[in-house]
Amino acid sequence: MPRTKNRVASKARRKKVLKLAKGYFGTRKSNIETARNAVDKALAYAYVGRKQKKRDYRSLWIERINAAARLEGMSYSKFMNAVKEKGIELNRKALADLAMNQPDAFKAIANKVK
């Protein structure tokens, strides 16, 4: 009995990798072994990047709140502590949005917590 190699599944796996490698430079887009290495590395970076994006946004919000709080004469840590003590339940994303787009509303919050 002849040995089977399941060409259909093998080709599908290779096509899937080459499709993901589309747009890469040189043999990274056409050579299956090189493409597989490049795609594996790219997928790992993408996974890490999705986690880093959350950190980056949080630090951006903190920078914006800090800048707006300093205009009101408070440091970031004192401002956030006062917000928590007063029971204002706005997260950093919302506070940063107010600081950037509605400075009057942020000023009102800052006056309330002073």
N, CA, C and O atoms as a Tinker XYZ file with bonds, in Angstrom:
   456  protein
     1  N      0.845000   -1.191000    0.000000    73     2
     2  CA     0.000000    0.000000    0.000000    64     1     3
     3  C      0.886000    1.249000    0.000000    63     2     4     5
     4  O      1.846000    1.328000    0.766000    81     3
     5  N      0.567000    2.217000   -0.852000    73     3     6
     6  CA     1.425000    3.400000   -0.925000    64     5     7
     7  C      1.289000    4.299000    0.307000    63     6     8     9
     8  O      0.246000    4.348000    0.959000    81     7
     9  N      2.369000    4.998000    0.593000    73     7    10
    10  CA     2.392000    5.915000    1.732000    64     9    11
    11  C      1.685000    7.215000    1.339000    63    10    12    13
    12  O      1.887000    7.730000    0.240000    81    11
    13  N      0.858000    7.737000    2.242000    73    11    14
    14  CA     0.163000    8.996000    1.947000    64    13    15
    15  C      0.874000   10.139000    2.641000    63    14    16    17
    16  O      1.462000    9.977000    3.710000    81    15
    17  N      0.807000   11.273000    2.022000    73    15    18
    18  CA     1.514000   12.432000    2.563000    64    17    19
    19  C      0.586000   13.589000    2.905000    63    18    20    21
    20  O      1.038000   14.578000    3.481000    81    19
    21  N     -0.682000   13.499000    2.572000    73    19    22
    22  CA    -1.674000   14.543000    2.856000    64    21    23
    23  C     -1.230000   15.896000    2.306000    63    22    24    25
    24  O     -1.074000   16.869000    3.044000    81    23
    25  N     -1.037000   15.928000    1.019000    73    23    26
    26  CA    -0.560000   17.131000    0.326000    64    25    27
    27  C     -1.503000   18.319000    0.545000    63    26    28    29
    28  O     -1.046000   19.457000    0.653000    81    27
    29  N     -2.785000   18.070000    0.611000    73    27    30
    30  CA    -3.763000   19.160000    0.728000    64    29    31
    31  C     -3.533000   19.951000    2.008000    63    30    32    33
    32  O     -3.480000   21.181000    1.979000    81    31
    33  N     -3.395000   19.256000    3.124000    73    31    34
    34  CA    -3.207000   19.935000    4.405000    64    33    35
    35  C     -1.850000   20.617000    4.469000    63    34    36    37
    36  O     -1.735000   21.720000    5.002000    81    35
    37  N     -0.817000   19.970000    3.928000    73    35    38
    38  CA     0.525000   20.555000    3.939000    64    37    39
    39  C      0.546000   21.864000    3.153000    63    38    40    41
    40  O      1.105000   22.867000    3.595000    81    39
    41  N     -0.075000   21.826000    1.983000    73    39    42
    42  CA    -0.099000   23.017000    1.139000    64    41    43
    43  C     -0.903000   24.135000    1.812000    63    42    44    45
    44  O     -0.538000   25.308000    1.732000    81    43
    45  N     -1.991000   23.759000    2.469000    73    43    46
    46  CA    -2.821000   24.762000    3.148000    64    45    47
    47  C     -2.039000   25.440000    4.270000    63    46    48    49
    48  O     -2.128000   26.655000    4.446000    81    47
    49  N     -1.275000   24.657000    5.025000    73    47    50
    50  CA    -0.477000   25.237000    6.111000    64    49    51
    51  C      0.559000   26.214000    5.561000    63    50    52    53
    52  O      0.759000   27.299000    6.107000    81    51
    53  N      1.214000   25.812000    4.470000    73    51    54
    54  CA     2.230000   26.682000    3.873000    64    53    55
    55  C      1.601000   27.957000    3.304000    63    54    56    57
    56  O      2.143000   29.052000    3.457000    81    55
    57  N      0.456000   27.797000    2.651000    73    55    58
    58  CA    -0.229000   28.965000    2.085000    64    57    59
    59  C     -0.637000   29.948000    3.179000    63    58    60    61
    60  O     -0.575000   31.164000    2.996000    81    59
    61  N     -1.056000   29.396000    4.323000    73    59    62
    62  CA    -1.474000   30.256000    5.436000    64    61    63
    63  C     -0.298000   31.100000    5.924000    63    62    64    65
    64  O     -0.453000   32.290000    6.199000    81    63
    65  N      0.874000   30.480000    6.031000    73    63    66
    66  CA     2.066000   31.206000    6.483000    64    65    67
    67  C      2.476000   32.243000    5.446000    63    66    68    69
    68  O      2.784000   33.382000    5.796000    81    67
    69  N      2.483000   31.857000    4.174000    73    67    70
    70  CA     2.888000   32.796000    3.123000    64    69    71
    71  C      1.903000   33.952000    2.997000    63    70    72    73
    72  O      2.294000   35.065000    2.647000    81    71
    73  N      0.638000   33.698000    3.278000    73    71    74
    74  CA    -0.343000   34.781000    3.251000    64    73    75
    75  C     -0.058000   35.785000    4.362000    63    74    76    77
    76  O     -0.174000   36.994000    4.161000    81    75
    77  N      0.316000   35.277000    5.536000    73    75    78
    78  CA     0.659000   36.171000    6.644000    64    77    79
    79  C      1.948000   36.937000    6.367000    63    78    80    81
    80  O      2.138000   38.037000    6.886000    81    79
    81  N      2.844000   36.358000    5.545000    73    79    82
    82  CA     4.128000   36.986000    5.246000    64    81    83
    83  C      4.047000   37.943000    4.054000    63    82    84    85
    84  O      5.066000   38.474000    3.614000    81    83
    85  N      2.863000   38.158000    3.544000    73    83    86
    86  CA     2.700000   39.037000    2.385000    64    85    87
    87  C      3.186000   40.442000    2.714000    63    86    88    89
    88  O      2.808000   41.014000    3.737000    81    87
    89  N      4.023000   40.993000    1.845000    73    87    90
    90  CA     4.538000   42.338000    2.067000    64    89    91
    91  C      5.910000   42.361000    2.709000    63    90    92    93
    92  O      6.521000   43.424000    2.816000    81    91
    93  N      6.406000   41.211000    3.139000    73    91    94
    94  CA     7.741000   41.163000    3.728000    64    93    95
    95  C      8.789000   41.304000    2.624000    63    94    96    97
    96  O      8.480000   41.130000    1.445000    81    95
    97  N     10.015000   41.616000    3.005000    73    95    98
    98  CA    11.085000   41.887000    2.042000    64    97    99
    99  C     11.881000   40.620000    1.738000    63    98   100   101
   100  O     12.149000   39.812000    2.627000    81    99
   101  N     12.252000   40.461000    0.477000    73    99   102
   102  CA    13.147000   39.377000    0.072000    64   101   103
   103  C     12.521000   38.003000    0.219000    63   102   104   105
   104  O     11.338000   37.810000   -0.065000    81   103
   105  N     13.334000   37.044000    0.670000    73   103   106
   106  CA    12.848000   35.671000    0.764000    64   105   107
   107  C     11.904000   35.480000    1.940000    63   106   108   109
   108  O     11.288000   34.422000    2.071000    81   107
   109  N     11.780000   36.481000    2.791000    73   107   110
   110  CA    10.866000   36.371000    3.929000    64   109   111
   111  C      9.418000   36.217000    3.464000    63   110   112   113
   112  O      8.568000   35.736000    4.213000    81   111
   113  N      9.145000   36.627000    2.230000    73   111   114
   114  CA     7.771000   36.505000    1.730000    64   113   115
   115  C      7.554000   35.271000    0.862000    63   114   116   117
   116  O      6.409000   34.916000    0.584000    81   115
   117  N      8.634000   34.604000    0.424000    73   115   118
   118  CA     8.453000   33.512000   -0.535000    64   117   119
   119  C      9.020000   32.180000   -0.055000    63   118   120   121
   120  O      8.465000   31.131000   -0.382000    81   119
   121  N     10.086000   32.193000    0.696000    73   119   122
   122  CA    10.691000   30.957000    1.203000    64   121   123
   123  C      9.938000   30.537000    2.461000    63   122   124   125
   124  O      9.846000   31.305000    3.419000    81   123
   125  N      9.409000   29.339000    2.458000    73   123   126
   126  CA     8.509000   28.923000    3.537000    64   125   127
   127  C      9.211000   28.913000    4.888000    63   126   128   129
   128  O      8.619000   29.316000    5.889000    81   127
   129  N     10.461000   28.460000    4.936000    73   127   130
   130  CA    11.165000   28.376000    6.220000    64   129   131
   131  C     11.446000   29.771000    6.786000    63   130   132   133
   132  O     11.214000   30.032000    7.966000    81   131
   133  N     11.942000   30.649000    5.935000    73   131   134
   134  CA    12.225000   32.021000    6.367000    64   133   135
   135  C     10.938000   32.750000    6.716000    63   134   136   137
   136  O     10.871000   33.489000    7.698000    81   135
   137  N      9.919000   32.530000    5.897000    73   135   138
   138  CA     8.629000   33.185000    6.142000    64   137   139
   139  C      8.029000   32.723000    7.465000    63   138   140   141
   140  O      7.464000   33.528000    8.206000    81   139
   141  N      8.148000   31.433000    7.765000    73   139   142
   142  CA     7.599000   30.918000    9.025000    64   141   143
   143  C      8.293000   31.568000   10.225000    63   142   144   145
   144  O      7.638000   31.942000   11.198000    81   143
   145  N      9.615000   31.699000   10.149000    73   143   146
   146  CA    10.351000   32.360000   11.241000    64   145   147
   147  C      9.911000   33.813000   11.395000    63   146   148   149
   148  O      9.687000   34.292000   12.507000    81   147
   149  N      9.790000   34.506000   10.263000    73   147   150
   150  CA     9.411000   35.920000   10.299000    64   149   151
   151  C      7.991000   36.096000   10.831000    63   150   152   153
   152  O      7.730000   37.008000   11.615000    81   151
   153  N      7.084000   35.235000   10.410000    73   151   154
   154  CA     5.685000   35.330000   10.844000    64   153   155
   155  C      5.572000   35.013000   12.334000    63   154   156   157
   156  O      4.846000   35.692000   13.060000    81   155
   157  N      6.291000   33.982000   12.792000    73   155   158
   158  CA     6.255000   33.643000   14.214000    64   157   159
   159  C      6.736000   34.815000   15.061000    63   158   160   161
   160  O      6.129000   35.142000   16.080000    81   159
   161  N      7.828000   35.446000   14.636000    73   159   162
   162  CA     8.372000   36.590000   15.374000    64   161   163
   163  C      7.391000   37.764000   15.340000    63   162   164   165
   164  O      7.187000   38.446000   16.344000    81   163
   165  N      6.788000   37.986000   14.169000    73   163   166
   166  CA     5.839000   39.095000   14.033000    64   165   167
   167  C      4.619000   38.889000   14.916000    63   166   168   169
   168  O      4.129000   39.837000   15.528000    81   167
   169  N      4.122000   37.651000   14.988000    73   167   170
   170  CA     2.960000   37.374000   15.824000    64   169   171
   171  C      3.299000   37.542000   17.304000    63   170   172   173
   172  O      2.464000   37.985000   18.093000    81   171
   173  N      4.533000   37.186000   17.674000    73   171   174
   174  CA     4.959000   37.381000   19.066000    64   173   175
   175  C      5.018000   38.870000   19.393000    63   174   176   177
   176  O      4.560000   39.297000   20.453000    81   175
   177  N      5.583000   39.655000   18.482000    73   175   178
   178  CA     5.648000   41.106000   18.693000    64   177   179
   179  C      4.247000   41.708000   18.766000    63   178   180   181
   180  O      3.991000   42.610000   19.564000    81   179
   181  N      3.347000   41.203000   17.928000    73   179   182
   182  CA     1.982000   41.730000   17.923000    64   181   183
   183  C      1.298000   41.461000   19.250000    63   182   184   185
   184  O      0.571000   42.313000   19.761000    81   183
   185  N      1.527000   40.279000   19.812000    73   183   186
   186  CA     0.920000   39.928000   21.101000    64   185   187
   187  C      1.447000   40.857000   22.194000    63   186   188   189
   188  O      0.677000   41.389000   22.994000    81   187
   189  N      2.749000   41.042000   22.217000    73   187   190
   190  CA     3.354000   41.924000   23.223000    64   189   191
   191  C      2.876000   43.350000   23.016000    63   190   192   193
   192  O      2.602000   44.067000   23.978000    81   191
   193  N      2.777000   43.764000   21.744000    73   191   194
   194  CA     2.365000   45.127000   21.435000    64   193   195
   195  C      0.965000   45.451000   21.912000    63   194   196   197
   196  O      0.684000   46.583000   22.306000    81   195
   197  N      0.082000   44.459000   21.879000    73   195   198
   198  CA    -1.279000   44.696000   22.365000    64   197   199
   199  C     -1.282000   44.955000   23.861000    63   198   200   201
   200  O     -2.122000   45.706000   24.357000    81   199
   201  N     -0.357000   44.345000   24.587000    73   199   202
   202  CA    -0.247000   44.605000   26.031000    64   201   203
   203  C      0.400000   45.967000   26.284000    63   202   204   205
   204  O     -0.015000   46.700000   27.182000    81   203
   205  N      1.422000   46.302000   25.485000    73   203   206
   206  CA     2.133000   47.569000   25.669000    64   205   207
   207  C      1.244000   48.761000   25.349000    63   206   208   209
   208  O      1.383000   49.828000   25.948000    81   207
   209  N      0.332000   48.577000   24.403000    73   207   210
   210  CA    -0.557000   49.674000   24.012000    64   209   211
   211  C     -1.369000   50.162000   25.199000    63   210   212   213
   212  O     -1.589000   51.364000   25.351000    81   211
   213  N     -1.812000   49.243000   26.036000    73   211   214
   214  CA    -2.593000   49.610000   27.222000    64   213   215
   215  C     -1.745000   50.438000   28.180000    63   214   216   217
   216  O     -2.215000   51.425000   28.746000    81   215
   217  N     -0.472000   50.020000   28.359000    73   215   218
   218  CA     0.435000   50.775000   29.232000    64   217   219
   219  C      0.704000   52.168000   28.673000    63   218   220   221
   220  O      0.721000   53.156000   29.406000    81   219
   221  N      0.915000   52.226000   27.351000    73   219   222
   222  CA     1.235000   53.502000   26.714000    64   221   223
   223  C      0.087000   54.498000   26.866000    63   222   224   225
   224  O      0.308000   55.675000   27.148000    81   223
   225  N     -1.138000   54.013000   26.676000    73   223   226
   226  CA    -2.287000   54.906000   26.811000    64   225   227
   227  C     -2.444000   55.395000   28.244000    63   226   228   229
   228  O     -2.732000   56.570000   28.476000    81   227
   229  N     -2.255000   54.496000   29.204000    73   227   230
   230  CA    -2.375000   54.903000   30.608000    64   229   231
   231  C     -1.345000   55.973000   30.950000    63   230   232   233
   232  O     -1.667000   56.943000   31.636000    81   231
   233  N     -0.106000   55.807000   30.480000    73   231   234
   234  CA     0.919000   56.813000   30.774000    64   233   235
   235  C      0.610000   58.134000   30.070000    63   234   236   237
   236  O      0.907000   59.203000   30.603000    81   235
   237  N      0.019000   58.067000   28.883000    73   235   238
   238  CA    -0.383000   59.284000   28.183000    64   237   239
   239  C     -1.464000   60.028000   28.961000    63   238   240   241
   240  O     -1.412000   61.250000   29.098000    81   239
   241  N     -2.450000   59.274000   29.474000    73   239   242
   242  CA    -3.509000   59.900000   30.273000    64   241   243
   243  C     -2.923000   60.551000   31.515000    63   242   244   245
   244  O     -3.323000   61.654000   31.888000    81   243
   245  N     -1.979000   59.876000   32.155000    73   243   246
   246  CA    -1.363000   60.417000   33.370000    64   245   247
   247  C     -0.613000   61.703000   33.052000    63   246   248   249
   248  O     -0.691000   62.665000   33.816000    81   247
   249  N      0.111000   61.739000   31.940000    73   247   250
   250  CA     0.833000   62.950000   31.545000    64   249   251
   251  C     -0.136000   64.106000   31.316000    63   250   252   253
   252  O      0.132000   65.231000   31.739000    81   251
   253  N     -1.242000   63.844000   30.659000    73   251   254
   254  CA    -2.215000   64.906000   30.372000    64   253   255
   255  C     -2.876000   65.418000   31.652000    63   254   256   257
   256  O     -3.064000   66.623000   31.821000    81   255
   257  N     -3.227000   64.500000   32.549000    73   255   258
   258  CA    -3.836000   64.921000   33.817000    64   257   259
   259  C     -2.826000   65.717000   34.631000    63   258   260   261
   260  O     -3.175000   66.724000   35.246000    81   259
   261  N     -1.579000   65.269000   34.634000    73   259   262
   262  CA    -0.532000   65.960000   35.374000    64   261   263
   263  C     -0.352000   67.387000   34.870000    63   262   264   265
   264  O     -0.249000   68.322000   35.663000    81   263
   265  N     -0.314000   67.552000   33.551000    73   263   266
   266  CA    -0.136000   68.884000   32.971000    64   265   267
   267  C     -1.298000   69.800000   33.344000    63   266   268   269
   268  O     -1.096000   70.960000   33.703000    81   267
   269  N     -2.515000   69.269000   33.254000    73   267   270
   270  CA    -3.688000   70.085000   33.578000    64   269   271
   271  C     -3.758000   70.375000   35.077000    63   270   272   273
   272  O     -4.144000   71.473000   35.477000    81   271
   273  N     -3.389000   69.406000   35.903000    73   271   274
   274  CA    -3.419000   69.607000   37.356000    64   273   275
   275  C     -2.388000   70.650000   37.775000    63   274   276   277
   276  O     -2.650000   71.447000   38.676000    81   275
   277  N     -1.237000   70.656000   37.144000    73   275   278
   278  CA    -0.207000   71.644000   37.476000    64   277   279
   279  C     -0.642000   73.055000   37.111000    63   278   280   281
   280  O     -0.251000   74.018000   37.771000    81   279
   281  N     -1.452000   73.180000   36.058000    73   279   282
   282  CA    -1.997000   74.506000   35.733000    64   281   283
   283  C     -2.924000   74.989000   36.848000    63   282   284   285
   284  O     -3.110000   76.191000   37.034000    81   283
   285  N     -3.504000   74.042000   37.587000    73   283   286
   286  CA    -4.387000   74.376000   38.705000    64   285   287
   287  C     -3.630000   74.435000   40.029000    63   286   288   289
   288  O     -4.235000   74.628000   41.084000    81   287
   289  N     -2.304000   74.267000   39.976000    73   287   290
   290  CA    -1.485000   74.405000   41.170000    64   289   291
   291  C     -1.388000   73.153000   42.022000    63   290   292   293
   292  O     -1.103000   73.242000   43.216000    81   291
   293  N     -1.624000   71.976000   41.425000    73   291   294
   294  CA    -1.529000   70.720000   42.167000    64   293   295
   295  C     -0.643000   69.764000   41.391000    63   294   296   297
   296  O     -0.544000   69.840000   40.166000    81   295
   297  N      0.004000   68.855000   42.125000    73   295   298
   298  CA     0.729000   67.790000   41.443000    64   297   299
   299  C     -0.264000   66.682000   41.082000    63   298   300   301
   300  O     -1.392000   66.658000   41.573000    81   299
   301  N      0.174000   65.776000   40.222000    73   299   302
   302  CA    -0.700000   64.681000   39.785000    64   301   303
   303  C     -1.130000   63.822000   40.964000    63   302   304   305
   304  O     -2.308000   63.495000   41.109000    81   303
   305  N     -0.167000   63.459000   41.805000    73   303   306
   306  CA    -0.493000   62.538000   42.895000    64   305   307
   307  C     -1.450000   63.176000   43.898000    63   306   308   309
   308  O     -2.362000   62.511000   44.389000    81   307
   309  N     -1.255000   64.446000   44.204000    73   307   310
   310  CA    -2.164000   65.130000   45.132000    64   309   311
   311  C     -3.555000   65.272000   44.515000    63   310   312   313
   312  O     -4.568000   65.122000   45.198000    81   311
   313  N     -3.586000   65.562000   43.220000    73   311   314
   314  CA    -4.866000   65.710000   42.528000    64   313   315
   315  C     -5.643000   64.390000   42.534000    63   314   316   317
   316  O     -6.830000   64.364000   42.860000    81   315
   317  N     -4.965000   63.295000   42.173000    73   315   318
   318  CA    -5.647000   61.998000   42.108000    64   317   319
   319  C     -6.084000   61.536000   43.499000    63   318   320   321
   320  O     -7.140000   60.919000   43.644000    81   319
   321  N     -5.283000   61.830000   44.514000    73   319   322
   322  CA    -5.666000   61.475000   45.882000    64   321   323
   323  C     -6.911000   62.257000   46.308000    63   322   324   325
   324  O     -7.823000   61.706000   46.924000    81   323
   325  N     -6.932000   63.557000   45.967000    73   323   326
   326  CA    -8.089000   64.380000   46.322000    64   325   327
   327  C     -9.340000   63.920000   45.572000    63   326   328   329
   328  O    -10.434000   63.915000   46.135000    81   327
   329  N     -9.181000   63.541000   44.321000    73   327   330
   330  CA   -10.318000   63.041000   43.533000    64   329   331
   331  C    -10.891000   61.787000   44.185000    63   330   332   333
   332  O    -12.107000   61.631000   44.293000    81   331
   333  N    -10.000000   60.897000   44.618000    73   331   334
   334  CA   -10.454000   59.661000   45.246000    64   333   335
   335  C    -11.133000   59.939000   46.585000    63   334   336   337
   336  O    -12.154000   59.333000   46.908000    81   335
   337  N    -10.558000   60.863000   47.363000    73   335   338
   338  CA   -11.133000   61.191000   48.677000    64   337   339
   339  C    -12.511000   61.827000   48.551000    63   338   340   341
   340  O    -13.396000   61.563000   49.365000    81   339
   341  N    -12.696000   62.667000   47.531000    73   339   342
   342  CA   -13.986000   63.336000   47.325000    64   341   343
   343  C    -15.034000   62.398000   46.724000    63   342   344   345
   344  O    -16.211000   62.749000   46.642000    81   343
   345  N    -14.606000   61.209000   46.307000    73   343   346
   346  CA   -15.561000   60.236000   45.768000    64   345   347
   347  C    -15.953000   60.494000   44.327000    63   346   348   349
   348  O    -17.004000   60.033000   43.883000    81   347
   349  N    -15.128000   61.222000   43.590000    73   347   350
   350  CA   -15.399000   61.460000   42.166000    64   349   351
   351  C    -14.948000   60.220000   41.405000    63   350   352   353
   352  O    -13.762000   59.892000   41.394000    81   351
   353  N    -15.873000   59.547000   40.781000    73   351   354
   354  CA   -15.560000   58.277000   40.141000    64   353   355
   355  C    -15.342000   58.438000   38.643000    63   354   356   357
   356  O    -16.045000   57.835000   37.833000    81   355
   357  N    -14.368000   59.251000   38.288000    73   355   358
   358  CA   -13.953000   59.388000   36.891000    64   357   359
   359  C    -12.609000   58.689000   36.752000    63   358   360   361
   360  O    -11.708000   58.898000   37.565000    81   359
   361  N    -12.475000   57.861000   35.724000    73   359   362
   362  CA   -11.198000   57.178000   35.530000    64   361   363
   363  C    -10.204000   58.108000   34.825000    63   362   364   365
   364  O    -10.550000   59.218000   34.421000    81   363
   365  N     -8.984000   57.638000   34.690000    73   363   366
   366  CA    -7.927000   58.466000   34.107000    64   365   367
   367  C     -8.227000   58.830000   32.652000    63   366   368   369
   368  O     -7.908000   59.932000   32.206000    81   367
   369  N     -8.830000   57.918000   31.926000    73   367   370
   370  CA    -9.172000   58.179000   30.528000    64   369   371
   371  C    -10.143000   59.355000   30.432000    63   370   372   373
   372  O     -9.956000   60.251000   29.609000    81   371
   373  N    -11.171000   59.351000   31.266000    73   371   374
   374  CA   -12.170000   60.427000   31.236000    64   373   375
   375  C    -11.560000   61.747000   31.700000    63   374   376   377
   376  O    -11.825000   62.796000   31.114000    81   375
   377  N    -10.738000   61.693000   32.760000    73   375   378
   378  CA   -10.101000   62.921000   33.248000    64   377   379
   379  C     -9.164000   63.516000   32.204000    63   378   380   381
   380  O     -9.122000   64.733000   32.021000    81   379
   381  N     -8.415000   62.656000   31.523000    73   379   382
   382  CA    -7.503000   63.143000   30.484000    64   381   383
   383  C     -8.284000   63.759000   29.325000    63   382   384   385
   384  O     -7.858000   64.762000   28.751000    81   383
   385  N     -9.415000   63.168000   28.983000    73   383   386
   386  CA   -10.251000   63.715000   27.917000    64   385   387
   387  C    -10.790000   65.090000   28.306000    63   386   388   389
   388  O    -10.808000   66.014000   27.493000    81   387
   389  N    -11.226000   65.214000   29.555000    73   387   390
   390  CA   -11.689000   66.521000   30.031000    64   389   391
   391  C    -10.560000   67.541000   30.012000    63   390   392   393
   392  O    -10.761000   68.690000   29.618000    81   391
   393  N     -9.380000   67.122000   30.436000    73   391   394
   394  CA    -8.233000   68.034000   30.484000    64   393   395
   395  C     -7.879000   68.552000   29.097000    63   394   396   397
   396  O     -7.497000   69.711000   28.941000    81   395
   397  N     -8.008000   67.690000   28.091000    73   395   398
   398  CA    -7.629000   68.083000   26.733000    64   397   399
   399  C     -8.734000   68.864000   26.025000    63   398   400   401
   400  O     -8.478000   69.909000   25.427000    81   399
   401  N     -9.960000   68.354000   26.097000    73   399   402
   402  CA   -11.028000   68.884000   25.252000    64   401   403
   403  C    -11.983000   69.840000   25.954000    63   402   404   405
   404  O    -12.639000   70.649000   25.298000    81   403
   405  N    -12.068000   69.756000   27.278000    73   403   406
   406  CA   -12.975000   70.630000   28.027000    64   405   407
   407  C    -12.262000   71.144000   29.277000    63   406   408   409
   408  O    -12.547000   70.694000   30.387000    81   407
   409  N    -11.345000   72.075000   29.097000    73   407   410
   410  CA   -10.559000   72.551000   30.239000    64   409   411
   411  C    -11.417000   73.193000   31.326000    63   410   412   413
   412  O    -11.052000   73.156000   32.501000    81   411
   413  N    -12.545000   73.777000   30.951000    73   411   414
   414  CA   -13.411000   74.392000   31.963000    64   413   415
   415  C    -13.993000   73.335000   32.906000    63   414   416   417
   416  O    -14.076000   73.548000   34.115000    81   415
   417  N    -14.389000   72.206000   32.343000    73   415   418
   418  CA   -14.920000   71.119000   33.167000    64   417   419
   419  C    -13.836000   70.558000   34.081000    63   418   420   421
   420  O    -14.098000   70.243000   35.241000    81   419
   421  N    -12.623000   70.436000   33.556000    73   419   422
   422  CA   -11.517000   69.950000   34.397000    64   421   423
   423  C    -11.219000   70.949000   35.507000    63   422   424   425
   424  O    -10.933000   70.563000   36.640000    81   423
   425  N    -11.289000   72.235000   35.173000    73   423   426
   426  CA   -11.046000   73.278000   36.178000    64   425   427
   427  C    -12.088000   73.193000   37.290000    63   426   428   429
   428  O    -11.765000   73.385000   38.462000    81   427
   429  N    -13.334000   72.908000   36.924000    73   427   430
   430  CA   -14.396000   72.775000   37.922000    64   429   431
   431  C    -14.123000   71.591000   38.858000    63   430   432   433
   432  O    -14.350000   71.681000   40.064000    81   431
   433  N    -13.638000   70.491000   38.294000    73   431   434
   434  CA   -13.298000   69.334000   39.121000    64   433   435
   435  C    -12.132000   69.684000   40.047000    63   434   436   437
   436  O    -12.135000   69.335000   41.228000    81   435
   437  N    -11.145000   70.375000   39.495000    73   435   438
   438  CA    -9.967000   70.748000   40.287000    64   437   439
   439  C    -10.364000   71.674000   41.431000    63   438   440   441
   440  O     -9.856000   71.534000   42.543000    81   439
   441  N    -11.274000   72.627000   41.170000    73   439   442
   442  CA   -11.733000   73.521000   42.234000    64   441   443
   443  C    -12.527000   72.774000   43.290000    63   442   444   445
   444  O    -12.482000   73.122000   44.470000    81   443
   445  N    -13.248000   71.757000   42.870000    73   443   446
   446  CA   -14.045000   70.973000   43.811000    64   445   447
   447  C    -13.169000   70.173000   44.766000    63   446   448   449
   448  O    -13.505000   70.014000   45.940000    81   447
   449  N    -12.031000   69.664000   44.254000    73   447   450
   450  CA   -11.182000   68.817000   45.083000    64   449   451
   451  C    -10.132000   69.607000   45.891000    63   450   452   453
   452  O     -9.465000   69.042000   46.758000    81   451
   453  N     -9.988000   70.902000   45.607000    73   451   454
   454  CA    -8.996000   71.703000   46.347000    64   453   455
   455  C     -9.391000   71.867000   47.792000    63   454   456
   456  O     -8.674000   72.511000   48.558000    81   455
